[in-house]
Amino acid sequence: MQISKSKALFEKAKNYIPGGVNSPVRAFRAVGGDPLFIKRADGAFIYDEDDNAYIELINSWGPMILGHNNPMIREAVIKAMENGTSFGAPTAREIEIAELITTMVPSVEKVRMVNSGTEATMSAIRVARGFTGRDKFIKMEGHYHGHGDSFLISAGSGAITMGNPDSPGVTKGTAKDTLLAPYNDLEAIEKLVAANKNEIAALILEPVPGNMGLVLPKEGYLEGLRKICDREGIVLIFDEVMTGFRLAKGGAQELFGIIPDMTTLGKIIGGGLPVGAYGGRKEIMEFVSPAGPVYQAGTLSGNPIAMAAGLSMLNYLNEHPEVYTELNGIGDKIVNGFKTSLDKLGLNYTINHLGSMYSLFFTDQEVFDFASAKYSDTALFGKYFQSMLHKGVYLAPSQFESLFLSTALSDDLINKILAANEAALLEIHN
Ligand SMILES: *Cc1c(COP(=O)(O)O)cnc(C)c1O
């Protein structure tokens, strides 16, 4: 595999961009080697500047659930662009997408569009604080909610990978209002709640976390959180930036039947353009400016091009529930194939899997929270990643990520992935 153009571009990029990338995990530091510079993508494939083709299992970290360069979304964007790219004034399309989101996501009665998942979570916490008149909030160890100051405390994925989970620049004053709990541990929440009576505004979590690798909620865990929050007047926020429109059209909340007070969305919602959103119960969302006193704004929020892409994506998912059956089938085939290979080779690993998300952990222990995820052999993962890449399969460049499957994965491509996986596992153990 020749990657000389990518290498040259990376060297040049480092002169002008910190670390050569606009988001840290793209730099491949956790897996070694240089990052690939991408020229284009189509369907199940991504192509680097040296014209190598790779089967995609990250899909832009989730958004490309229908595969890359989807003609329907592309047409919607081109059509919208013919009328201008930004107005800074309300448009009919914003009502259309807001209405659609409220019909798709069970907890959302009103919604505000923003430009990223980071903005969505920062805003949701501010609104929950304004609504309750309380300052503190609970976050789970290893969960990622974007790069807002108050979330950069045990923040999973990029932060683990970079080895500095507590970022310089986040003040002690900010950090003291973020209470940390291990995931899947209701006792720990009860203790925090008892020690901070009537001081906790919100509990935010990824209902099915994907940012410490994929981890599943234990039976009764989400129900338990819902009960505690109801009892204590705490705003329960599901960060479904990753899981929204992916695990089901209504996200994890639909799949598990647990309705949070607020929900944050991103990734798929923009169809590949930069979009986020937060929404929830009417009475809470009525606190948002200009309806209420909590300020939140955005020059490019609800941008007409971004809304056209998002609407096209969401309308399709809403009208084609069979997408989820198809994605679950693809997920099952890949994970079952992996398990067959692992058994055949006599290797012990943990695979966590739900629908079109999975993580293969290089540990034989059960992975149910951040501490157990960290038992994984990250050096071995790095070798596995490189081996898969050389066999033409593009994985997330860190052990602590979920993979995101798309409907573009045909049976033929799935077989190629399974063959590459078996060969890679064999290779890294020799
Ligand atoms: C990706 C992600 C975010 C941050 O979204 P950005 O658009 O990258 O700012 C927040 N929460 C979760 C769960 C995410 O996966």
Ligand as a Chemical Component Dictionary entry (heavy atoms), coordinates in Angstrom:
data_LIG
# 
_chem_comp.id                   LIG 
_chem_comp.type                 NON-POLYMER 
_chem_comp.pdbx_formal_charge   0 
_chem_comp.three_letter_code    LIG 
# 
loop_
_chem_comp_atom.comp_id 
_chem_comp_atom.atom_id 
_chem_comp_atom.alt_atom_id 
_chem_comp_atom.type_symbol 
_chem_comp_atom.charge 
_chem_comp_atom.model_Cartn_x 
_chem_comp_atom.model_Cartn_y 
_chem_comp_atom.model_Cartn_z 
_chem_comp_atom.pdbx_ordinal 
LIG C1 C1 C 0 -19.637 13.128 18.618 1  
LIG C2 C2 C 0 -20.297 13.304 19.933 2  
LIG C3 C3 C 0 -20.491 14.566 20.520 3  
LIG C4 C4 C 0 -19.863 15.813 19.941 4  
LIG O1 O1 O 0 -20.389 16.157 18.715 5  
LIG P1 P1 P 0 -19.528 17.128 17.767 6  
LIG O2 O2 O 0 -20.443 17.344 16.597 7  
LIG O3 O3 O 0 -18.267 16.397 17.460 8  
LIG O4 O4 O 0 -19.288 18.376 18.527 9  
LIG C5 C5 C 0 -21.223 14.651 21.670 10 
LIG N1 N1 N 0 -21.752 13.566 22.245 11 
LIG C6 C6 C 0 -21.598 12.340 21.724 12 
LIG C7 C7 C 0 -22.229 11.170 22.397 13 
LIG C8 C8 C 0 -20.842 12.165 20.570 14 
LIG O5 O5 O 0 -20.655 10.930 20.083 15 
# 
loop_
_chem_comp_bond.comp_id 
_chem_comp_bond.atom_id_1 
_chem_comp_bond.atom_id_2 
_chem_comp_bond.value_order 
_chem_comp_bond.pdbx_ordinal 
LIG C1 C2 SING 1  
LIG C2 C3 SING 2  
LIG C2 C8 DOUB 3  
LIG C3 C4 SING 4  
LIG C3 C5 DOUB 5  
LIG C4 O1 SING 6  
LIG O1 P1 SING 7  
LIG P1 O2 DOUB 8  
LIG P1 O3 SING 9  
LIG P1 O4 SING 10 
LIG C5 N1 SING 11 
LIG N1 C6 DOUB 12 
LIG C6 C7 SING 13 
LIG C6 C8 SING 14 
LIG C8 O5 SING 15 
# 
